[in-house]
Amino acid sequence: NSNACGPCPQALLAVQTCDASRYPDPAYTALRQQLADFHGVEAGRVVLAGSASEFIRRMTLAIALLHPGARVRVPDYAYGEYAAAADALGLRVVREIDDLDAKDPAWLIWHTEPGSPIGDARAAPPFNPGESVLVVDRAYAPLRLDGEAPPVLDGAWQLWSPNKALGLTDVRGAYAIAPARTPESAVLTDWLT
């Protein structure tokens, strides 16, 4: 889970020299704007989280509140937190391989790109933003060794946890990029921010 090259020197210095005696802006205005500029989106689409696990839990809770008993599709090989969060909230977990021809679509679909732990480039499954929420976990995208990433589907969320690429596994920050604002995405974006 750590970067074999070690910590990014600039990121390590920033962590070591930060002023921990003062609270940052509670809205994280500057950080959200910097991330928005980096990704070429509006700052209102950036959702900050204490960790990828925290975002997974928050997103899963939002789906559980909006759609009690919903189906949650998880990759066959992936981070166990997707299924654990769904199980904790009484949602129905289905594995990717078991969901290929399902007539009842999952409300929440987790997808890793690149695939974890295999590292393969994989296109996200098709989904209908009015019927499902697709979250593409991009934690390992900066560590891609070869190949091109498939495009992220319109209407999909993107989850980023840069600590892996920066070699700072003790720093647990994460953020998500919400899809362009639609009535469907607005409810979740507003609830998660």
Accessible surface in RSA format (square Angstrom, percent):
REM  Atomic radii and reference values for relative SASA: ProtOr
REM  Chains: A
REM  Algorithm: Lee & Richards
REM  Probe-radius: 1.40
REM  Slices: 20
REM RES _ NUM      All-atoms   Total-Side   Main-Chain    Non-polar    All polar
REM                ABS   REL    ABS   REL    ABS   REL    ABS   REL    ABS   REL
RES ASN A   1   121.62  83.9  68.10  65.8  53.52 128.9  36.15  87.0  85.47  82.6
RES SER A   2    81.46  68.8  58.01  77.4  23.45  54.0  24.76  52.7  56.71  79.4
RES ASN A   3    28.23  19.5  17.73  17.1  10.50  25.3   3.00   7.2  25.23  24.4
RES ALA A   4   112.95 103.9  66.03 101.9  46.92 106.7  78.64 110.7  34.32  90.9
RES CYS A   5   121.74  92.1  83.44  93.1  38.30  90.0  32.18  81.5  89.56  96.6
RES GLY A   6    26.70  32.9   0.00   N/A  26.70  32.9  22.14  60.8   4.56  10.2
RES PRO A   7    61.18  44.6  49.27  44.9  11.92  43.3  49.27  40.7  11.92  74.1
RES CYS A   8    37.91  28.7  30.93  34.5   6.98  16.4  15.04  38.1  22.88  24.7
RES PRO A   9   101.93  74.3  92.45  84.3   9.48  34.5  97.65  80.6   4.28  26.6
RES GLN A  10   134.68  75.3 125.60  91.8   9.08  21.6  66.05 140.6  68.63  52.0
RES ALA A  11    18.07  16.6  10.03  15.5   8.04  18.3  17.43  24.5   0.65   1.7
RES LEU A  12    60.54  33.7  60.54  43.3   0.00   0.0  60.54  42.5   0.00   0.0
RES LEU A  13   108.24  60.3 107.26  76.7   0.97   2.4 107.76  75.7   0.48   1.3
RES ALA A  14    60.59  55.7  48.65  75.1  11.94  27.2  55.93  78.8   4.67  12.4
RES VAL A  15    66.31  43.6  56.89  51.5   9.42  22.7  59.88  52.0   6.43  17.4
RES GLN A  16   123.99  69.3  87.11  63.7  36.89  87.8  36.95  78.7  87.04  66.0
RES THR A  17    95.35  67.8  64.37  65.3  30.98  73.8  56.23  75.5  39.12  59.1
RES CYS A  18    83.55  63.2  58.48  65.2  25.07  58.9  37.42  94.8  46.12  49.7
RES ASP A  19    83.94  58.8  60.94  60.7  23.01  54.4  41.32  97.2  42.62  42.5
RES ALA A  20    99.18  91.2  59.48  91.8  39.69  90.3  68.17  96.0  31.00  82.1
RES SER A  21   101.24  85.5  58.84  78.5  42.40  97.7  57.63 122.7  43.61  61.1
RES ARG A  22   181.50  76.2 164.36  83.8  17.14  40.8  50.93  69.6 130.56  79.1
RES TYR A  23   213.89  99.9 186.60 106.2  27.29  71.0 139.16 104.6  74.73  92.1
RES PRO A  24    75.69  55.2  58.63  53.4  17.06  62.0  70.89  58.5   4.80  29.8
RES ASP A  25    67.93  47.6  52.24  52.0  15.69  37.1  40.47  95.3  27.46  27.4
RES PRO A  26   125.59  91.5  99.82  91.0  25.76  93.7 106.79  88.2  18.80 116.8
RES ALA A  27    56.35  51.8  43.51  67.1  12.84  29.2  53.86  75.9   2.49   6.6
RES TYR A  28    92.45  43.2  88.81  50.5   3.63   9.5  54.16  40.7  38.29  47.2
RES THR A  29    84.90  60.4  81.48  82.6   3.42   8.1  70.57  94.8  14.33  21.7
RES ALA A  30    71.23  65.5  60.76  93.8  10.48  23.8  68.09  95.9   3.15   8.3
RES LEU A  31    77.40  43.1  73.60  52.7   3.80   9.6  74.64  52.4   2.77   7.5
RES ARG A  32    52.23  21.9  52.23  26.6   0.00   0.0   7.55  10.3  44.68  27.1
RES GLN A  33    81.49  45.6  81.49  59.6   0.00   0.0  36.44  77.6  45.06  34.2
RES GLN A  34   119.69  66.9 112.41  82.2   7.28  17.3  40.34  85.9  79.35  60.2
RES LEU A  35    28.58  15.9  28.41  20.3   0.18   0.4  28.58  20.1   0.00   0.0
RES ALA A  36     0.03   0.0   0.00   0.0   0.03   0.1   0.00   0.0   0.03   0.1
RES ASP A  37    97.88  68.6  72.98  72.6  24.91  58.9  33.38  78.6  64.50  64.3
RES PHE A  38   162.78  81.4 129.74  80.4  33.03  86.0 138.93  84.2  23.85  68.2
RES HIS A  39    45.73  25.0  18.69  13.0  27.04  69.2  11.42  11.8  34.31  39.9
RES GLY A  40    67.98  83.8   0.00   N/A  67.98  83.8  36.57 100.4  31.41  70.3
RES VAL A  41    26.06  17.1  12.58  11.4  13.48  32.5  16.71  14.5   9.35  25.4
RES GLU A  42   115.40  66.3 107.24  81.1   8.15  19.4  65.74 127.2  49.66  40.5
RES ALA A  43    27.67  25.4  22.91  35.4   4.76  10.8  22.93  32.3   4.74  12.6
RES GLY A  44    46.32  57.1   0.00   N/A  46.32  57.1  34.77  95.4  11.55  25.9
RES ARG A  45    46.60  19.6  46.60  23.8   0.00   0.0   9.47  12.9  37.13  22.5
RES VAL A  46     0.00   0.0   0.00   0.0   0.00   0.0   0.00   0.0   0.00   0.0
RES VAL A  47     0.62   0.4   0.41   0.4   0.21   0.5   0.62   0.5   0.00   0.0
RES LEU A  48    37.60  20.9  25.80  18.5  11.79  29.6  26.04  18.3  11.56  31.1
RES ALA A  49    12.98  11.9   0.00   0.0  12.98  29.5   5.62   7.9   7.36  19.5
RES GLY A  50    50.33  62.1   0.00   N/A  50.33  62.1  38.44 105.5  11.89  26.6
RES SER A  51    18.33  15.5  18.33  24.5   0.00   0.0   9.17  19.5   9.16  12.8
RES ALA A  52    12.06  11.1  10.18  15.7   1.89   4.3  10.18  14.3   1.89   5.0
RES SER A  53    25.67  21.7  25.36  33.8   0.30   0.7  20.93  44.6   4.74   6.6
RES GLU A  54    65.89  37.8  59.36  44.9   6.53  15.5  42.73  82.6  23.16  18.9
RES PHE A  55     0.00   0.0   0.00   0.0   0.00   0.0   0.00   0.0   0.00   0.0
RES ILE A  56     0.00   0.0   0.00   0.0   0.00   0.0   0.00   0.0   0.00   0.0
RES ARG A  57    96.23  40.4  94.50  48.2   1.73   4.1  44.05  60.2  52.18  31.6
RES ARG A  58    52.40  22.0  51.39  26.2   1.01   2.4  30.37  41.5  22.03  13.4
RES MET A  59     0.00   0.0   0.00   0.0   0.00   0.0   0.00   0.0   0.00   0.0
RES THR A  60     0.00   0.0   0.00   0.0   0.00   0.0   0.00   0.0   0.00   0.0
RES LEU A  61    64.81  36.1  64.81  46.4   0.00   0.0  64.81  45.5   0.00   0.0
RES ALA A  62     1.81   1.7   0.72   1.1   1.09   2.5   1.80   2.5   0.01   0.0
RES ILE A  63     1.47   0.8   1.47   1.1   0.00   0.0   1.47   1.1   0.00   0.0
RES ALA A  64    13.11  12.1   8.41  13.0   4.70  10.7   8.41  11.8   4.70  12.4
RES LEU A  65   109.65  61.1  84.97  60.8  24.68  62.0  86.97  61.1  22.68  61.0
RES LEU A  66    85.19  47.4  62.90  45.0  22.30  56.1  65.26  45.8  19.94  53.7
RES HIS A  67    51.44  28.1  47.03  32.7   4.41  11.3  30.70  31.6  20.74  24.1
RES PRO A  68   113.47  82.7  87.93  80.2  25.54  92.8  90.50  74.7  22.97 142.8
RES GLY A  69    34.31  42.3   0.00   N/A  34.31  42.3  24.78  68.0   9.53  21.3
RES ALA A  70     6.13   5.6   0.00   0.0   6.13  14.0   6.13   8.6   0.00   0.0
RES ARG A  71    27.65  11.6  26.43  13.5   1.22   2.9   1.90   2.6  25.75  15.6
RES VAL A  72     0.00   0.0   0.00   0.0   0.00   0.0   0.00   0.0   0.00   0.0
RES ARG A  73    24.16  10.1  24.16  12.3   0.00   0.0   0.23   0.3  23.92  14.5
RES VAL A  74     1.89   1.2   1.89   1.7   0.00   0.0   1.89   1.6   0.00   0.0
RES PRO A  75     2.44   1.8   1.45   1.3   0.99   3.6   2.28   1.9   0.16   1.0
RES ASP A  76    46.49  32.6  28.62  28.5  17.87  42.3  14.52  34.2  31.97  31.9
RES TYR A  77   143.88  67.2 134.50  76.5   9.38  24.4  91.75  68.9  52.14  64.3
RES ALA A  78    34.42  31.7   1.92   3.0  32.50  73.9   5.05   7.1  29.38  77.8
RES TYR A  79    99.48  46.4  86.83  49.4  12.64  32.9  79.75  59.9  19.73  24.3
RES GLY A  80    51.63  63.7   0.00   N/A  51.63  63.7  40.39 110.9  11.23  25.2
RES GLU A  81    31.58  18.1  29.15  22.1   2.43   5.8   0.50   1.0  31.08  25.4
RES TYR A  82     1.36   0.6   1.36   0.8   0.00   0.0   0.87   0.7   0.49   0.6
RES ALA A  83    13.98  12.9  13.71  21.2   0.27   0.6  13.71  19.3   0.27   0.7
RES ALA A  84    41.46  38.1  32.51  50.2   8.94  20.3  38.52  54.2   2.93   7.8
RES ALA A  85     0.23   0.2   0.00   0.0   0.23   0.5   0.12   0.2   0.11   0.3
RES ALA A  86     0.00   0.0   0.00   0.0   0.00   0.0   0.00   0.0   0.00   0.0
RES ASP A  87    94.16  66.0  74.36  74.0  19.80  46.8  26.90  63.3  67.26  67.1
RES ALA A  88    71.93  66.1  29.84  46.1  42.09  95.7  42.71  60.2  29.21  77.4
RES LEU A  89    68.83  38.3  44.25  31.7  24.57  61.8  50.19  35.2  18.64  50.2
RES GLY A  90    57.14  70.5   0.00   N/A  57.14  70.5  35.99  98.8  21.15  47.4
RES LEU A  91     9.07   5.1   0.32   0.2   8.75  22.0   0.41   0.3   8.67  23.3
RES ARG A  92   127.25  53.4 121.62  62.0   5.63  13.4  67.34  92.0  59.91  36.3
RES VAL A  93    44.35  29.2  15.30  13.9  29.05  70.0  15.30  13.3  29.05  78.8
RES VAL A  94    27.09  17.8  23.45  21.2   3.64   8.8  27.09  23.5   0.00   0.0
RES ARG A  95    99.08  41.6  98.23  50.1   0.84   2.0  31.35  42.8  67.73  41.0
RES GLU A  96    27.45  15.8  27.45  20.8   0.00   0.0   9.07  17.5  18.38  15.0
RES ILE A  97   115.64  65.8 103.87  77.4  11.77  28.4 105.59  76.0  10.05  27.3
RES ASP A  98   108.70  76.1  74.88  74.5  33.82  80.0  27.72  65.2  80.98  80.8
RES ASP A  99    13.16   9.2   7.46   7.4   5.69  13.5   0.42   1.0  12.73  12.7
RES LEU A 100   120.39  67.0  90.86  65.0  29.54  74.3  92.37  64.9  28.02  75.4
RES ASP A 101   125.53  87.9 105.21 104.7  20.32  48.0  40.58  95.5  84.95  84.7
RES ALA A 102    46.26  42.5   9.47  14.6  36.79  83.7  20.14  28.4  26.11  69.2
RES LYS A 103   193.82  94.6 161.26  98.9  32.56  77.5 125.49 113.0  68.32  72.8
RES ASP A 104    70.46  49.4  66.16  65.9   4.29  10.2  34.04  80.1  36.41  36.3
RES PRO A 105    65.00  47.4  54.19  49.4  10.80  39.3  60.31  49.8   4.69  29.1
RES ALA A 106     1.98   1.8   0.09   0.1   1.89   4.3   0.09   0.1   1.89   5.0
RES TRP A 107    77.17  31.0  77.17  37.4   0.00   0.0  53.59  28.6  23.58  38.3
RES LEU A 108     0.00   0.0   0.00   0.0   0.00   0.0   0.00   0.0   0.00   0.0
RES ILE A 109     9.46   5.4   9.46   7.0   0.00   0.0   9.46   6.8   0.00   0.0
RES TRP A 110     4.37   1.8   0.03   0.0   4.34  10.2   0.03   0.0   4.34   7.0
RES HIS A 111     3.32   1.8   3.22   2.2   0.10   0.3   2.15   2.2   1.17   1.4
RES THR A 112     5.05   3.6   5.05   5.1   0.00   0.0   4.83   6.5   0.22   0.3
RES GLU A 113     6.05   3.5   6.05   4.6   0.00   0.0   6.05  11.7   0.00   0.0
RES PRO A 114     7.06   5.1   5.18   4.7   1.88   6.8   5.18   4.3   1.88  11.7
RES GLY A 115     5.07   6.3   0.00   N/A   5.07   6.3   3.04   8.3   2.04   4.6
RES SER A 116    24.76  20.9  21.27  28.4   3.49   8.0   7.05  15.0  17.71  24.8
RES PRO A 117   109.28  79.6  76.13  69.4  33.15 120.5  82.60  68.2  26.68 165.8
RES ILE A 118   116.87  66.5  85.19  63.5  31.68  76.4  91.75  66.1  25.12  68.2
RES GLY A 119    46.93  57.9   0.00   N/A  46.93  57.9  24.48  67.2  22.45  50.3
RES ASP A 120    54.39  38.1  45.19  45.0   9.20  21.8  34.03  80.1  20.37  20.3
RES ALA A 121    52.15  47.9  22.34  34.5  29.81  67.8  22.46  31.6  29.68  78.6
RES ARG A 122    62.14  26.1  57.26  29.2   4.88  11.6  31.78  43.4  30.36  18.4
RES ALA A 123    75.50  69.4  54.04  83.4  21.46  48.8  54.15  76.3  21.35  56.6
RES ALA A 124    16.68  15.3   3.27   5.1  13.40  30.5   3.27   4.6  13.40  35.5
RES PRO A 125    15.31  11.2   9.08   8.3   6.24  22.7  15.25  12.6   0.06   0.4
RES PRO A 126   123.19  89.8 104.94  95.7  18.25  66.3 109.65  90.5  13.54  84.1
RES PHE A 127    35.63  17.8   2.94   1.8  32.69  85.1  15.27   9.3  20.35  58.2
RES ASN A 128    74.93  51.7  69.54  67.2   5.39  13.0  21.51  51.8  53.42  51.6
RES PRO A 129    59.69  43.5  53.51  48.8   6.18  22.5  54.07  44.6   5.62  34.9
RES GLY A 130    38.33  47.3   0.00   N/A  38.33  47.3  16.25  44.6  22.09  49.5
RES GLU A 131    84.67  48.6  82.47  62.4   2.20   5.2  28.51  55.1  56.16  45.9
RES SER A 132     5.01   4.2   3.31   4.4   1.70   3.9   0.04   0.1   4.97   7.0
RES VAL A 133    18.70  12.3  16.38  14.8   2.32   5.6  18.70  16.2   0.00   0.0
RES LEU A 134     0.01   0.0   0.00   0.0   0.01   0.0   0.00   0.0   0.01   0.0
RES VAL A 135     0.00   0.0   0.00   0.0   0.00   0.0   0.00   0.0   0.00   0.0
RES VAL A 136     2.65   1.7   2.65   2.4   0.00   0.0   2.65   2.3   0.00   0.0
RES ASP A 137    12.01   8.4   9.60   9.6   2.41   5.7   1.81   4.2  10.20  10.2
RES ARG A 138    27.60  11.6  27.60  14.1   0.00   0.0   0.44   0.6  27.15  16.5
RES ALA A 139     8.74   8.0   6.71  10.4   2.02   4.6   7.16  10.1   1.58   4.2
RES TYR A 140    64.32  30.0  62.70  35.7   1.62   4.2  47.95  36.0  16.37  20.2
RES ALA A 141    15.41  14.2   6.38   9.8   9.03  20.5   6.68   9.4   8.73  23.1
RES PRO A 142    75.33  54.9  34.90  31.8  40.43 147.0  48.25  39.8  27.08 168.3
RES LEU A 143    62.77  35.0  49.90  35.7  12.87  32.4  55.07  38.7   7.70  20.7
RES ARG A 144    55.79  23.4  26.53  13.5  29.26  69.7  24.90  34.0  30.88  18.7
RES LEU A 145   175.95  98.0 139.21  99.6  36.74  92.4 141.57  99.4  34.38  92.5
RES ASP A 146   119.89  84.0 103.71 103.2  16.18  38.2  42.25  99.4  77.64  77.4
RES GLY A 147    54.11  66.7   0.00   N/A  54.11  66.7  34.24  94.0  19.86  44.5
RES GLU A 148   153.95  88.4 138.46 104.7  15.49  36.9  61.14 118.3  92.81  75.8
RES ALA A 149    38.62  35.5  17.88  27.6  20.74  47.2  17.88  25.2  20.74  54.9
RES PRO A 150    29.43  21.4  18.13  16.5  11.30  41.1  25.13  20.7   4.30  26.7
RES PRO A 151   118.26  86.2 100.55  91.7  17.72  64.4 111.85  92.3   6.41  39.9
RES VAL A 152    45.51  29.9  21.13  19.1  24.38  58.7  23.50  20.4  22.01  59.7
RES LEU A 153    66.95  37.3  60.80  43.5   6.15  15.5  64.20  45.1   2.75   7.4
RES ASP A 154   136.55  95.6 119.29 118.7  17.25  40.8  42.86 100.9  93.69  93.4
RES GLY A 155    27.26  33.6   0.00   N/A  27.26  33.6  12.45  34.2  14.81  33.2
RES ALA A 156     6.53   6.0   0.00   0.0   6.53  14.9   0.00   0.0   6.53  17.3
RES TRP A 157     3.47   1.4   3.47   1.7   0.00   0.0   0.58   0.3   2.88   4.7
RES GLN A 158    32.32  18.1  32.32  23.6   0.00   0.0   0.11   0.2  32.21  24.4
RES LEU A 159     0.01   0.0   0.01   0.0   0.00   0.0   0.01   0.0   0.00   0.0
RES TRP A 160    35.25  14.1  35.25  17.1   0.00   0.0  35.25  18.8   0.00   0.0
RES SER A 161     2.52   2.1   2.01   2.7   0.51   1.2   1.87   4.0   0.65   0.9
RES PRO A 162    50.31  36.7  46.56  42.4   3.75  13.6  50.31  41.5   0.00   0.0
RES ASN A 163     7.25   5.0   4.23   4.1   3.02   7.3   3.92   9.4   3.33   3.2
RES LYS A 164    19.06   9.3  18.96  11.6   0.10   0.2   9.14   8.2   9.92  10.6
RES ALA A 165    23.92  22.0  11.93  18.4  12.00  27.3  11.93  16.8  12.00  31.8
RES LEU A 166    65.00  36.2  64.76  46.3   0.24   0.6  65.00  45.6   0.00   0.0
RES GLY A 167    12.51  15.4   0.00   N/A  12.51  15.4   0.84   2.3  11.67  26.1
RES LEU A 168    17.35   9.7  13.64   9.8   3.71   9.3  17.35  12.2   0.00   0.0
RES THR A 169    42.77  30.4  36.34  36.8   6.43  15.3  12.53  16.8  30.24  45.7
RES ASP A 170   138.16  96.8 111.34 110.8  26.81  63.4  37.22  87.6 100.94 100.7
RES VAL A 171    58.09  38.2  54.38  49.2   3.71   8.9  58.09  50.5   0.00   0.0
RES ARG A 172   104.53  43.9  96.28  49.1   8.25  19.6  49.89  68.2  54.63  33.1
RES GLY A 173    33.74  41.6   0.00   N/A  33.74  41.6  29.36  80.6   4.38   9.8
RES ALA A 174     5.99   5.5   0.00   0.0   5.99  13.6   0.66   0.9   5.33  14.1
RES TYR A 175    15.62   7.3  15.62   8.9   0.00   0.0   6.97   5.2   8.66  10.7
RES ALA A 176     0.00   0.0   0.00   0.0   0.00   0.0   0.00   0.0   0.00   0.0
RES ILE A 177     1.84   1.0   1.84   1.4   0.00   0.0   1.84   1.3   0.00   0.0
RES ALA A 178     0.39   0.4   0.26   0.4   0.13   0.3   0.26   0.4   0.13   0.3
RES PRO A 179     8.60   6.3   4.61   4.2   3.98  14.5   7.30   6.0   1.30   8.1
RES ALA A 180    61.02  56.1  56.65  87.4   4.37   9.9  56.93  80.2   4.09  10.8
RES ARG A 181   142.61  59.9 112.68  57.4  29.94  71.3  62.95  86.0  79.66  48.3
RES THR A 182    60.19  42.8  54.57  55.3   5.61  13.4  56.41  75.8   3.78   5.7
RES PRO A 183   112.56  82.0  99.26  90.5  13.30  48.4 108.04  89.2   4.52  28.1
RES GLU A 184    89.64  51.5  75.38  57.0  14.26  34.0  37.17  71.9  52.46  42.8
RES SER A 185     8.19   6.9   4.85   6.5   3.33   7.7   7.72  16.5   0.46   0.6
RES ALA A 186    18.28  16.8  18.25  28.2   0.03   0.1  18.28  25.7   0.00   0.0
RES VAL A 187    79.90  52.6  72.34  65.5   7.56  18.2  77.85  67.6   2.05   5.6
RES LEU A 188     6.49   3.6   6.49   4.6   0.00   0.0   6.49   4.6   0.00   0.0
RES THR A 189     6.13   4.4   6.13   6.2   0.00   0.0   4.44   6.0   1.69   2.6
RES ASP A 190    83.14  58.2  66.87  66.6  16.27  38.5  29.99  70.6  53.15  53.0
RES TRP A 191   115.73  46.4  89.73  43.4  26.00  61.0  73.59  39.2  42.13  68.4
RES LEU A 192     5.04   2.8   0.00   0.0   5.04  12.7   0.63   0.4   4.41  11.9
RES THR A 193    89.94  64.0  30.55  31.0  59.39 141.5  47.50  63.8  42.44  64.2
END  Absolute sums over single chains surface
CHAIN  1 A    10543.1       8000.4       2542.7       6425.7       4117.4
END  Absolute sums over all chains
TOTAL         10543.1       8000.4       2542.7       6425.7       4117.4
